[in-house]
């Protein structure tokens, strides 16, 4: 749903971050730690989602881009 609400490039970044998070989860589940340990892999699962959530929240709080109002 967030893909439909957000505008490009944020919508594409959200998809990429989700794929990275799921890839890290799959590696973690297969016990492939890539030399960064258990905690490092847990961070690789969570940090893309947190970064995207911050960016998405910021985009929702941004004012609409349109012609400036003359009040």
Residue pairs with C-beta under 8 A, 6 or more apart in sequence:
2 11
2 14
2 56
3 11
3 14
3 15
4 11
6 14
6 56
6 59
7 59
10 55
10 56
10 59
13 52
13 55
14 52
14 56
17 48
17 49
17 51
17 52
18 48
18 49
18 52
20 44
20 48
21 44
21 45
21 46
21 48
21 49
24 41
24 44
24 45
24 48
25 45
27 33
27 34
27 41
27 44
28 38
28 41
28 42
28 44
28 45
33 40
33 41
34 40
34 41
36 44
